């Protein structure tokens, strides 16, 4: 592997790790909240009841997919919910 390829690989890996760390912390930060049911397809911030990775929601507005938004924003969005659906809900 040449130096340019190695540098690109390291840079991309670092970006992926930073993105994953930011997503994990989003739910723990005090200035943001998890907003369920408003993420676009493939734009959710964390795992859902039906998949294990961020960015894998299957449809717009998937009820178990969330995105991190500034506090107070979710309840102002049609379809937004601060509550995750229960695993046994259909």
Chimera marker file (.cmm) of the C-alpha trace (Angstrom):
<marker_set name="trace">
<marker id="1" x="0.000" y="0.000" z="0.000" r="1" g="1" b="0" radius="0.5"/>
<marker id="2" x="1.442" y="3.394" z="-0.902" r="1" g="1" b="0" radius="0.5"/>
<marker id="3" x="1.559" y="6.404" z="1.429" r="1" g="1" b="0" radius="0.5"/>
<marker id="4" x="-1.297" y="8.261" z="-0.270" r="1" g="1" b="0" radius="0.5"/>
<marker id="5" x="-3.597" y="5.249" z="0.018" r="1" g="1" b="0" radius="0.5"/>
<marker id="6" x="-2.640" y="4.792" z="3.683" r="1" g="1" b="0" radius="0.5"/>
<marker id="7" x="-3.303" y="8.471" z="4.436" r="1" g="1" b="0" radius="0.5"/>
<marker id="8" x="-6.724" y="8.325" z="2.784" r="1" g="1" b="0" radius="0.5"/>
<marker id="9" x="-7.613" y="5.142" z="4.669" r="1" g="1" b="0" radius="0.5"/>
<marker id="10" x="-6.596" y="6.680" z="8.008" r="1" g="1" b="0" radius="0.5"/>
<marker id="11" x="-8.525" y="9.895" z="7.273" r="1" g="1" b="0" radius="0.5"/>
<marker id="12" x="-11.714" y="8.043" z="6.322" r="1" g="1" b="0" radius="0.5"/>
<marker id="13" x="-11.456" y="5.765" z="9.357" r="1" g="1" b="0" radius="0.5"/>
<marker id="14" x="-11.057" y="8.788" z="11.619" r="1" g="1" b="0" radius="0.5"/>
<marker id="15" x="-14.146" y="10.451" z="10.140" r="1" g="1" b="0" radius="0.5"/>
<marker id="16" x="-16.201" y="7.295" z="10.645" r="1" g="1" b="0" radius="0.5"/>
<marker id="17" x="-15.085" y="7.006" z="14.263" r="1" g="1" b="0" radius="0.5"/>
<marker id="18" x="-15.857" y="10.672" z="14.953" r="1" g="1" b="0" radius="0.5"/>
<marker id="19" x="-19.312" y="10.275" z="13.428" r="1" g="1" b="0" radius="0.5"/>
<marker id="20" x="-20.037" y="7.186" z="15.514" r="1" g="1" b="0" radius="0.5"/>
<marker id="21" x="-18.841" y="8.926" z="18.679" r="1" g="1" b="0" radius="0.5"/>
<marker id="22" x="-21.003" y="11.957" z="17.947" r="1" g="1" b="0" radius="0.5"/>
<marker id="23" x="-24.058" y="9.773" z="17.398" r="1" g="1" b="0" radius="0.5"/>
<marker id="24" x="-23.471" y="7.876" z="20.646" r="1" g="1" b="0" radius="0.5"/>
<marker id="25" x="-23.129" y="11.119" z="22.582" r="1" g="1" b="0" radius="0.5"/>
<marker id="26" x="-26.126" y="12.799" z="20.967" r="1" g="1" b="0" radius="0.5"/>
<marker id="27" x="-28.570" y="10.907" z="23.138" r="1" g="1" b="0" radius="0.5"/>
<marker id="28" x="-26.596" y="11.784" z="26.279" r="1" g="1" b="0" radius="0.5"/>
<marker id="29" x="-26.145" y="15.516" z="25.702" r="1" g="1" b="0" radius="0.5"/>
<marker id="30" x="-28.405" y="17.833" z="27.665" r="1" g="1" b="0" radius="0.5"/>
<marker id="31" x="-29.055" y="20.252" z="24.791" r="1" g="1" b="0" radius="0.5"/>
<marker id="32" x="-30.438" y="17.645" z="22.384" r="1" g="1" b="0" radius="0.5"/>
<marker id="33" x="-33.274" y="15.138" z="22.428" r="1" g="1" b="0" radius="0.5"/>
<marker id="34" x="-34.088" y="11.975" z="20.522" r="1" g="1" b="0" radius="0.5"/>
<marker id="35" x="-36.937" y="12.624" z="18.097" r="1" g="1" b="0" radius="0.5"/>
<marker id="36" x="-38.642" y="9.469" z="16.832" r="1" g="1" b="0" radius="0.5"/>
<marker id="37" x="-40.684" y="9.145" z="13.654" r="1" g="1" b="0" radius="0.5"/>
<marker id="38" x="-39.254" y="12.022" z="11.616" r="1" g="1" b="0" radius="0.5"/>
<marker id="39" x="-36.010" y="10.665" z="10.109" r="1" g="1" b="0" radius="0.5"/>
<marker id="40" x="-35.780" y="10.304" z="6.347" r="1" g="1" b="0" radius="0.5"/>
<marker id="41" x="-34.923" y="6.922" z="4.870" r="1" g="1" b="0" radius="0.5"/>
<marker id="42" x="-31.337" y="6.024" z="5.773" r="1" g="1" b="0" radius="0.5"/>
<marker id="43" x="-30.794" y="9.176" z="7.857" r="1" g="1" b="0" radius="0.5"/>
<marker id="44" x="-31.504" y="7.909" z="11.396" r="1" g="1" b="0" radius="0.5"/>
<marker id="45" x="-28.911" y="8.499" z="14.118" r="1" g="1" b="0" radius="0.5"/>
<marker id="46" x="-28.858" y="5.134" z="15.861" r="1" g="1" b="0" radius="0.5"/>
<marker id="47" x="-30.149" y="1.567" z="15.790" r="1" g="1" b="0" radius="0.5"/>
<marker id="48" x="-33.857" y="0.835" z="15.574" r="1" g="1" b="0" radius="0.5"/>
<marker id="49" x="-36.048" y="-2.094" z="16.556" r="1" g="1" b="0" radius="0.5"/>
<marker id="50" x="-35.599" y="-3.483" z="13.035" r="1" g="1" b="0" radius="0.5"/>
<marker id="51" x="-31.865" y="-2.845" z="12.399" r="1" g="1" b="0" radius="0.5"/>
<marker id="52" x="-28.644" y="-2.418" z="14.346" r="1" g="1" b="0" radius="0.5"/>
<marker id="53" x="-26.951" y="0.568" z="12.711" r="1" g="1" b="0" radius="0.5"/>
<marker id="54" x="-27.347" y="4.284" z="12.204" r="1" g="1" b="0" radius="0.5"/>
<marker id="55" x="-28.310" y="5.256" z="8.674" r="1" g="1" b="0" radius="0.5"/>
<marker id="56" x="-30.331" y="2.113" z="7.991" r="1" g="1" b="0" radius="0.5"/>
<marker id="57" x="-33.932" y="3.188" z="8.494" r="1" g="1" b="0" radius="0.5"/>
<marker id="58" x="-36.115" y="1.601" z="5.845" r="1" g="1" b="0" radius="0.5"/>
<marker id="59" x="-38.686" y="4.348" z="5.246" r="1" g="1" b="0" radius="0.5"/>
<marker id="60" x="-39.377" y="8.016" z="5.841" r="1" g="1" b="0" radius="0.5"/>
<marker id="61" x="-40.946" y="8.564" z="9.254" r="1" g="1" b="0" radius="0.5"/>
<marker id="62" x="-40.123" y="5.090" z="10.561" r="1" g="1" b="0" radius="0.5"/>
<marker id="63" x="-41.580" y="5.138" z="14.096" r="1" g="1" b="0" radius="0.5"/>
<marker id="64" x="-38.603" y="3.441" z="15.819" r="1" g="1" b="0" radius="0.5"/>
<marker id="65" x="-35.898" y="5.526" z="14.092" r="1" g="1" b="0" radius="0.5"/>
<marker id="66" x="-34.696" y="8.736" z="15.734" r="1" g="1" b="0" radius="0.5"/>
<marker id="67" x="-32.569" y="11.747" z="14.968" r="1" g="1" b="0" radius="0.5"/>
<marker id="68" x="-30.972" y="14.009" z="17.572" r="1" g="1" b="0" radius="0.5"/>
<marker id="69" x="-32.473" y="17.502" z="17.522" r="1" g="1" b="0" radius="0.5"/>
<marker id="70" x="-32.088" y="20.595" z="19.699" r="1" g="1" b="0" radius="0.5"/>
<marker id="71" x="-34.317" y="20.392" z="22.791" r="1" g="1" b="0" radius="0.5"/>
<marker id="72" x="-37.844" y="21.641" z="22.149" r="1" g="1" b="0" radius="0.5"/>
<marker id="73" x="-37.734" y="20.977" z="18.396" r="1" g="1" b="0" radius="0.5"/>
<marker id="74" x="-39.238" y="17.501" z="18.213" r="1" g="1" b="0" radius="0.5"/>
<marker id="75" x="-42.651" y="18.336" z="19.596" r="1" g="1" b="0" radius="0.5"/>
<marker id="76" x="-42.964" y="21.089" z="16.981" r="1" g="1" b="0" radius="0.5"/>
<marker id="77" x="-42.590" y="18.620" z="14.079" r="1" g="1" b="0" radius="0.5"/>
<marker id="78" x="-45.646" y="16.760" z="12.779" r="1" g="1" b="0" radius="0.5"/>
<marker id="79" x="-45.150" y="13.070" z="13.512" r="1" g="1" b="0" radius="0.5"/>
<marker id="80" x="-42.315" y="13.688" z="15.967" r="1" g="1" b="0" radius="0.5"/>
<marker id="81" x="-42.317" y="11.831" z="19.269" r="1" g="1" b="0" radius="0.5"/>
<marker id="82" x="-40.001" y="11.935" z="22.278" r="1" g="1" b="0" radius="0.5"/>
<marker id="83" x="-41.088" y="8.386" z="23.148" r="1" g="1" b="0" radius="0.5"/>
<marker id="84" x="-39.672" y="5.299" z="21.454" r="1" g="1" b="0" radius="0.5"/>
<marker id="85" x="-42.305" y="2.788" z="20.361" r="1" g="1" b="0" radius="0.5"/>
<marker id="86" x="-42.500" y="-0.350" z="22.460" r="1" g="1" b="0" radius="0.5"/>
<marker id="87" x="-40.908" y="-3.472" z="21.004" r="1" g="1" b="0" radius="0.5"/>
<marker id="88" x="-44.223" y="-5.345" z="21.138" r="1" g="1" b="0" radius="0.5"/>
<marker id="89" x="-46.241" y="-2.525" z="19.482" r="1" g="1" b="0" radius="0.5"/>
<marker id="90" x="-47.383" y="-3.153" z="15.929" r="1" g="1" b="0" radius="0.5"/>
<link id1="1" id2="2" r="1" g="1" b="0" radius="0.2"/>
<link id1="2" id2="3" r="1" g="1" b="0" radius="0.2"/>
<link id1="3" id2="4" r="1" g="1" b="0" radius="0.2"/>
<link id1="4" id2="5" r="1" g="1" b="0" radius="0.2"/>
<link id1="5" id2="6" r="1" g="1" b="0" radius="0.2"/>
<link id1="6" id2="7" r="1" g="1" b="0" radius="0.2"/>
<link id1="7" id2="8" r="1" g="1" b="0" radius="0.2"/>
<link id1="8" id2="9" r="1" g="1" b="0" radius="0.2"/>
<link id1="9" id2="10" r="1" g="1" b="0" radius="0.2"/>
<link id1="10" id2="11" r="1" g="1" b="0" radius="0.2"/>
<link id1="11" id2="12" r="1" g="1" b="0" radius="0.2"/>
<link id1="12" id2="13" r="1" g="1" b="0" radius="0.2"/>
<link id1="13" id2="14" r="1" g="1" b="0" radius="0.2"/>
<link id1="14" id2="15" r="1" g="1" b="0" radius="0.2"/>
<link id1="15" id2="16" r="1" g="1" b="0" radius="0.2"/>
<link id1="16" id2="17" r="1" g="1" b="0" radius="0.2"/>
<link id1="17" id2="18" r="1" g="1" b="0" radius="0.2"/>
<link id1="18" id2="19" r="1" g="1" b="0" radius="0.2"/>
<link id1="19" id2="20" r="1" g="1" b="0" radius="0.2"/>
<link id1="20" id2="21" r="1" g="1" b="0" radius="0.2"/>
<link id1="21" id2="22" r="1" g="1" b="0" radius="0.2"/>
<link id1="22" id2="23" r="1" g="1" b="0" radius="0.2"/>
<link id1="23" id2="24" r="1" g="1" b="0" radius="0.2"/>
<link id1="24" id2="25" r="1" g="1" b="0" radius="0.2"/>
<link id1="25" id2="26" r="1" g="1" b="0" radius="0.2"/>
<link id1="26" id2="27" r="1" g="1" b="0" radius="0.2"/>
<link id1="27" id2="28" r="1" g="1" b="0" radius="0.2"/>
<link id1="28" id2="29" r="1" g="1" b="0" radius="0.2"/>
<link id1="29" id2="30" r="1" g="1" b="0" radius="0.2"/>
<link id1="30" id2="31" r="1" g="1" b="0" radius="0.2"/>
<link id1="31" id2="32" r="1" g="1" b="0" radius="0.2"/>
<link id1="32" id2="33" r="1" g="1" b="0" radius="0.2"/>
<link id1="33" id2="34" r="1" g="1" b="0" radius="0.2"/>
<link id1="34" id2="35" r="1" g="1" b="0" radius="0.2"/>
<link id1="35" id2="36" r="1" g="1" b="0" radius="0.2"/>
<link id1="36" id2="37" r="1" g="1" b="0" radius="0.2"/>
<link id1="37" id2="38" r="1" g="1" b="0" radius="0.2"/>
<link id1="38" id2="39" r="1" g="1" b="0" radius="0.2"/>
<link id1="39" id2="40" r="1" g="1" b="0" radius="0.2"/>
<link id1="40" id2="41" r="1" g="1" b="0" radius="0.2"/>
<link id1="41" id2="42" r="1" g="1" b="0" radius="0.2"/>
<link id1="42" id2="43" r="1" g="1" b="0" radius="0.2"/>
<link id1="43" id2="44" r="1" g="1" b="0" radius="0.2"/>
<link id1="44" id2="45" r="1" g="1" b="0" radius="0.2"/>
<link id1="45" id2="46" r="1" g="1" b="0" radius="0.2"/>
<link id1="46" id2="47" r="1" g="1" b="0" radius="0.2"/>
<link id1="47" id2="48" r="1" g="1" b="0" radius="0.2"/>
<link id1="48" id2="49" r="1" g="1" b="0" radius="0.2"/>
<link id1="49" id2="50" r="1" g="1" b="0" radius="0.2"/>
<link id1="50" id2="51" r="1" g="1" b="0" radius="0.2"/>
<link id1="51" id2="52" r="1" g="1" b="0" radius="0.2"/>
<link id1="52" id2="53" r="1" g="1" b="0" radius="0.2"/>
<link id1="53" id2="54" r="1" g="1" b="0" radius="0.2"/>
<link id1="54" id2="55" r="1" g="1" b="0" radius="0.2"/>
<link id1="55" id2="56" r="1" g="1" b="0" radius="0.2"/>
<link id1="56" id2="57" r="1" g="1" b="0" radius="0.2"/>
<link id1="57" id2="58" r="1" g="1" b="0" radius="0.2"/>
<link id1="58" id2="59" r="1" g="1" b="0" radius="0.2"/>
<link id1="59" id2="60" r="1" g="1" b="0" radius="0.2"/>
<link id1="60" id2="61" r="1" g="1" b="0" radius="0.2"/>
<link id1="61" id2="62" r="1" g="1" b="0" radius="0.2"/>
<link id1="62" id2="63" r="1" g="1" b="0" radius="0.2"/>
<link id1="63" id2="64" r="1" g="1" b="0" radius="0.2"/>
<link id1="64" id2="65" r="1" g="1" b="0" radius="0.2"/>
<link id1="65" id2="66" r="1" g="1" b="0" radius="0.2"/>
<link id1="66" id2="67" r="1" g="1" b="0" radius="0.2"/>
<link id1="67" id2="68" r="1" g="1" b="0" radius="0.2"/>
<link id1="68" id2="69" r="1" g="1" b="0" radius="0.2"/>
<link id1="69" id2="70" r="1" g="1" b="0" radius="0.2"/>
<link id1="70" id2="71" r="1" g="1" b="0" radius="0.2"/>
<link id1="71" id2="72" r="1" g="1" b="0" radius="0.2"/>
<link id1="72" id2="73" r="1" g="1" b="0" radius="0.2"/>
<link id1="73" id2="74" r="1" g="1" b="0" radius="0.2"/>
<link id1="74" id2="75" r="1" g="1" b="0" radius="0.2"/>
<link id1="75" id2="76" r="1" g="1" b="0" radius="0.2"/>
<link id1="76" id2="77" r="1" g="1" b="0" radius="0.2"/>
<link id1="77" id2="78" r="1" g="1" b="0" radius="0.2"/>
<link id1="78" id2="79" r="1" g="1" b="0" radius="0.2"/>
<link id1="79" id2="80" r="1" g="1" b="0" radius="0.2"/>
<link id1="80" id2="81" r="1" g="1" b="0" radius="0.2"/>
<link id1="81" id2="82" r="1" g="1" b="0" radius="0.2"/>
<link id1="82" id2="83" r="1" g="1" b="0" radius="0.2"/>
<link id1="83" id2="84" r="1" g="1" b="0" radius="0.2"/>
<link id1="84" id2="85" r="1" g="1" b="0" radius="0.2"/>
<link id1="85" id2="86" r="1" g="1" b="0" radius="0.2"/>
<link id1="86" id2="87" r="1" g="1" b="0" radius="0.2"/>
<link id1="87" id2="88" r="1" g="1" b="0" radius="0.2"/>
<link id1="88" id2="89" r="1" g="1" b="0" radius="0.2"/>
<link id1="89" id2="90" r="1" g="1" b="0" radius="0.2"/>
</marker_set>
